[in-house]
Amino acid sequence: MSKKKPSKKEIETVISNMIVHLRALEERVVGLDNLLGMYLQYKKENNSFQEFVNKKLEEAKGNEGNK
């Protein structure tokens, strides 16, 4: 069986669907980011969490140099 090449219209449809799904994913990520921010404010742990994240980012940067 030989595979036929997808038509231009089929490619456009696939790309369009991917864009729609990517936008939906972006909206979910933004929503989760906002929710996490509100939760940290509620628990009054925003500063300690930011310090934790910064520490982990510095550790990750240090580990990249060791590879």
PyMOL commands that set and color helices and strands:
alter all, ss='L'
color gray80, all
select helices_A, chain A and resi 8-43+46-65
alter helices_A, ss='H'
color red, helices_A
deselect
rebuild
show_as cartoon
